[in-house]
Amino acid sequence: MKKHVPKYALSWPWALVCAVLLAGFYTLLCLWTQPNSLRSVLTVFRSQPLLIVLNALPVGLLLLAFTCLFRNVFSAAALVGTCCALLSTANRIKLEVRDEPVFPRDFALLKEVYAATGEYAITWPWKVFAVIALCAVVMAAAAWFVGVKPFPWAKLRNLWGRLLGFALSLGALVALIFTLYASDGLYNSFSVSNAYYIPSVFNELGFPYCFCHQFTTYTVDKPEGYSRAQAAAWDSAETEPQEGKNVHVIFVMNEAFSALSEEPAFTYTAENDPLSNYHALESDPHAVTGRVVVPGFAGGTANTEFDILTGMQTRALSSTTTSAFRAVNRNLDSLFRVYGGDGYETLFLHPGYDWFYNRENVYRWMGAQESRFIDQMPDAEYKGSWVTDEYMAGLIEEAFESAVSDGSCLFNYTTTIQNHMSYTATKYGEGHVSPELQTDLALPAETETMLAVYMEGLRDADAMLGRLTAYFSQTEEPVLLAFYGDHLPYLGDGMQGYQDINSQVALPEAERDDPLCSYETPYVLWVNDAAAEILDWERAVASLDLPEDHRLSACFLGGTVLELTGRDQDNAWFSFLSQLRRELPVVHMALCEDSQGQVQTVSGLSSELQDTIRQWRCWSYYKLQQKELR
């Protein structure tokens, strides 16, 4: 057939022109496949034109590489364009089902890809697939009729010439990824509606650019002056043996649990207080309440899990934005290992899928004997499309009863999901009406709905707290319950909800009365009568030397529970953290709060304290990157 069909050969200048045009076309196609409208993306690009180049350049260099290899610009477009468009579509699907973009590291988690397609009820974008397929057919047909002339230089007309062109183009792309695309300064210079919300950033700055930028994220930096031998010596230092006190330990990290209802904008009373159970515990002699400073704002659930369970800090692992769970690839010391080593049954519960944040592997690496996800939760109860906090409370009670029947103590860490964003009118199903928002402010309708839906979830979270304390109050088994939030809720792009209620959270950090307020969630440590007697609760709490405001970094909360149960000195790492917490209860990036409640910069601390923080960072690097733990 080729003998009867004429084929036109483009000169290399015209082939390059075609490559540029096709790169532009497929870049637009990638942007069109995203959840937000193409028009909104182009509006952002019009005000920040450099984004056009940054999104088109990776597609163009890949297209050029395969044009050299195939010696056909349309064959290259059929392959490269289709792959880029499909990857962009995968990003759209992942955003829609779990509100998280596709990252380069996802390629290392093949099970994650399988789970996302096999376990979620995905609404497949068939129209998008049809357009991508049609473009591929058109490119393949064009490749049949149009080729590219051989290189003008005779020595480059063989296979080696093609490979050289391919390698140079691909090499240029790799070099740009580790220089231009790796630049945090450039990445952060672009105006976005909410820099804290990664899906929104991907949507506004363009998937190709953000995907290339993510090649250099989730890194773990080696601290200055790090010595592996020194860190190993710290880690193996002898400690005084302790006989831990055997009480059941239950951690509940409740999705977006916050004290938002305490904002002056709201007029809740004792009769309709969304946090009635939490507030009742503030005066309970068997409870300690305060604020925990978490790693992120309006997201980063797994980072809070990491900080609390390991005593390390997500925000200190790297100078760039990182996800702690995606940086984990080995066995780690954690609360699971401490309690498991003392004969406890250890269990992680989460009503999501095991692939998300790679939790299935991470919790195994942290020493959890059992991890149970949504596919192992029979007859799960839903409110709208979200597994309820009430159902999770029931699972905790069942796990507790099972451990008691086995004659064991239980260490359980539960991460809930019900009050996850978005807080839309249909979050809990069509026709559902949330309780009326109590406020004197005249709020935009969208904000009022968002806040009313969030407050309903907050009330359900508080009810979970009330149910668990009531349940454990009735048992003769000793129980310690830790209940807290993972981060503040996401209330619209540009912190719109916080702005509308005149919250300090919406102010620039330098203008706030409390610069850490956007990272605070409530926590309560509560014990029943049996645990109070075993732990000698009043004395144990006094010996913690907590600051007057009871504010702690998340990385210190787990160690505080260890100390209450008599286990912090058994482990050199947690013993070190206990001493550091007494001097600096809060350390958060460049800020810290000392034992007197004074917030200051880390750089303003004494040289001794700065050295202690440096030791903490070096030790963390050793544990996360180099320690061999079986």
Buried (B, 14 or more C-beta within 10 A) or exposed (E): EEEEEEEEEBEBEBBBEBBBEBBBBBBBBBBBBBEBEEEEBEEBBEEBEEBBEBBBBBBBBBBBBBBBBBBBBBBBBBBBBBBBBBBBBBBBBBBBBBBBBBBBBBEEBEEBBEBBEEBBEEEEBEEBBEBBEEBBEEBBEBBBEBBBBBBEEEEBBEEEBBEBBBEBBBEBBEEBBEEBBBEEEBBEEBEBBBBBBBBBBBBBBBBBBBBBBBBBBBBBBBBEEBEBEBBBEBBEEEBEEBEBBBBBBBBBBBBBBBBBBBBEBBEBEEEBBBBBBBBBBEEEEBBBBBBBBBBBBBBBBBBBBBBBBBBBBBBBBBEBBBBBBBBBBEBBBBBBBBBBBBEBBBBBBBBBBBBBBBBBBBBBBBBBBBBBBBEEBEEBBEBBEBBBBBBBBBBBBEBBEEBBEEEBBBBBBBBBBBBBBBBEBEBBEEEEEBEEBBBEBEBEEBBBBBBBBBBBBBBBBBBBBBBBBEBBEEBEBBBBBBBBBBBBBBBBBBBBBBBBBEBBBBBEEEEBEBBBBBBBBBBBBBBBBBBBEBBEBEEBBEEBEBBEEBBBBBBBBBBBBBBBBBBBBBBBBBBBBBEBBBBBBBBBEEBBBBBEEEBEEBEEBEEEBEEBBBBBBBBBBBBBBBBEEE
